Amino acid sequence: MGQKDEQFLHELGTGALLHDLGKSRISERIINKRSALNPYEFEIMKKHPKWGVEILEGDEDFASNSVYPVLQHHERGDRSGYPNGINFSEMHIFSRIVAIADTFDAMTTERVYQKAIDSFPCLKIMFSMKQAYDQHILRCFAELMGPSGLLEI
């Protein structure tokens, strides 16, 4: 995306690294479950963004903008996400970036409950969900997967 501002990158990176902090409050039985979560377990899992924010509240060393990916990384532009069902205009840019990276990671990483898929099919699925992800950011992300994108860094 061409962003070179050190503060922007630091705050984004901090929020990205801590985006799943709230999962520390969820039972390992749920986190490591080998099958699909039942509705009750999924409702618990959906609380991790707000729990992450609660953990970070009052930490003076934590930049306020870095909290956005923690809270909003499961939000989608079409309002299908959680915890608040917001759209793109309500999502911070850090959240829109981390939502893409987190989804890509979830789909391309072997999990106890699902097989990983290859990068190209994952990107095809994400691009097909036109209202869910910021298309400009998704294109920038996809360009990083190819040799020309890597050369421009």
TILOVEX-368285 format. One line per 5 residues: number of its first residue (from 1); their letters; for each residue z, y, x of C-alpha. Coordinates in Angstrom, 1 decimal. Each point is the difference from the previous one (the first is absolute). Layout:
% TILOVEX-368285
NUM = a = Z Y X | ...
//
This chain:
% TILOVEX-368285
1 = mgqkd = 0.0 0.0 0.0 | 0.0 2.2 3.1 | 3.7 1.0 -0.4 | 1.4 1.1 3.3 | 3.1 2.0 -1.1
6 = eqflh = 2.9 -1.7 1.8 | 2.6 0.8 -2.7 | -2.3 -1.4 -2.7 | -0.6 -3.2 2.0 | 3.7 -0.3 0.8
11 = elgtg = 1.1 0.4 -3.6 | -2.7 -2.3 -1.2 | 0.8 -2.6 2.6 | 3.8 0.1 -0.7 | -0.6 -0.5 -3.8
16 = allhd = -2.5 -2.7 0.7 | 2.4 -1.9 2.2 | 2.8 0.2 -2.5 | -2.0 -0.4 -3.2 | 1.6 -3.4 -0.9
21 = lgksr = 3.6 1.0 1.1 | 1.2 -0.5 -3.6 | -0.8 -3.8 0.3 | 3.1 -0.2 2.1 | 2.0 0.0 -3.3
26 = iseri = -2.0 -2.9 -1.5 | 1.2 -3.6 0.3 | -1.8 -2.1 2.6 | -0.5 -2.6 -2.7 | -2.3 2.5 -1.8
31 = inkrs = -1.6 1.4 3.2 | -0.9 -3.5 1.3 | -0.8 -1.7 -3.3 | -2.9 -2.4 0.5 | -1.4 0.4 -3.5
36 = alnpy = -0.7 2.9 -2.3 | 2.9 2.2 -1.0 | 1.2 -0.4 -3.6 | 0.2 3.2 -2.1 | 3.7 0.6 0.9
41 = efeim = -0.6 -0.4 3.7 | -3.0 2.3 -0.1 | 2.1 2.7 -1.7 | 2.5 -0.3 2.8 | -2.8 0.2 2.6
46 = kkhpk = -1.4 3.1 -1.7 | 3.3 1.8 0.7 | -0.5 -0.1 3.8 | -1.8 3.4 0.3 | 2.9 1.9 -1.7
51 = wgvei = 2.6 -2.0 1.9 | -1.8 1.0 3.2 | 0.3 3.7 -1.0 | 3.7 -0.5 -0.8 | 0.6 -1.5 3.5
56 = legde = -1.7 3.0 1.7 | 1.7 2.7 -2.2 | 2.2 2.3 2.1 | -1.6 -1.0 3.3 | -0.6 3.4 1.6
61 = dfasn = -2.2 -1.5 2.7 | -2.4 -1.4 -2.5 | -2.8 2.4 -0.9 | -0.2 0.7 -3.7 | -3.8 -0.8 -0.1
66 = svypv = 0.6 -3.4 1.5 | 1.8 -1.1 -3.2 | -3.2 0.1 -2.0 | -1.5 -3.3 1.4 | 3.4 -1.7 -0.6
71 = lqhhe = 0.0 1.0 -3.6 | -3.7 0.0 -0.9 | -1.7 -2.8 2.0 | -0.4 -2.1 -3.1 | -1.4 2.8 -2.2
76 = rgdrs = -3.7 -0.1 -0.9 | -2.3 2.8 -1.0 | -0.7 -1.6 -3.3 | 3.7 0.1 -0.9 | 0.3 -3.9 0.3
81 = gypng = 2.5 0.2 2.8 | 3.8 0.2 0.2 | 2.7 1.3 0.0 | -1.2 3.1 -2.0 | -3.6 -0.8 -1.0
86 = infse = -1.3 3.3 1.5 | -3.6 0.9 0.8 | -1.8 1.4 3.1 | 0.9 3.6 -0.8 | 3.6 -0.9 0.0
91 = mhifs = -0.1 -2.2 3.1 | 0.7 1.5 3.5 | -2.9 -0.6 2.5 | 2.4 -2.1 2.1 | 0.5 -2.3 -3.0
96 = rivai = -3.7 -0.3 -0.6 | -0.5 -1.0 3.6 | 2.8 -2.5 0.1 | -0.9 -1.5 -3.3 | -3.4 -1.0 1.5
101 = adtfd = 1.5 -1.3 3.3 | 2.7 -2.0 -1.9 | -2.4 -1.6 -2.4 | -2.4 -0.9 2.8 | 2.8 -1.5 1.9
106 = amtte = 1.3 -1.9 -3.0 | -3.4 -1.5 -0.8 | -1.0 -0.9 3.6 | 3.3 -1.5 1.2 | 1.1 -3.5 -0.7
111 = rvyqk = 3.0 0.0 -2.4 | 2.3 -2.8 -1.2 | -1.5 0.5 -3.4 | -3.7 0.7 0.7 | -2.7 -0.7 2.6
116 = aidsf = -1.4 2.9 2.0 | -3.6 1.2 -0.7 | -2.4 1.4 2.5 | -0.3 3.7 0.6 | -3.5 0.5 -1.5
121 = pclki = 0.8 -1.8 -3.4 | 3.3 2.0 -0.1 | -1.8 3.3 0.4 | -2.6 -1.0 -2.6 | 2.8 -0.6 -2.5
126 = mfsmk = 1.7 3.3 0.9 | -3.2 1.9 -0.3 | -0.7 -1.6 -3.4 | 3.3 1.5 -1.3 | -1.4 3.5 0.1
131 = qaydq = 2.8 1.7 -2.0 | 2.8 -1.7 1.9 | -0.5 1.3 3.5 | -1.1 3.3 1.5 | -3.7 -0.8 0.7
136 = hilrc = -0.3 2.5 2.9 | 3.1 -1.4 1.8 | -1.2 -3.6 -0.7 | -3.4 0.8 1.5 | 1.7 1.5 3.1
141 = faelm = 2.2 -3.1 0.2 | -3.0 -2.4 -0.3 | -1.8 1.9 2.7 | 2.8 -0.8 2.4 | -0.8 -3.7 -0.5
146 = gpsgl = -3.5 0.3 1.5 | -0.9 0.6 3.7 | -1.3 3.6 -0.7 | 3.3 1.0 -1.6 | 2.0 -1.3 2.8
151 = lei = -2.1 1.8 2.6 | 0.7 3.4 -1.8 | 3.8 -0.2 0.4
//
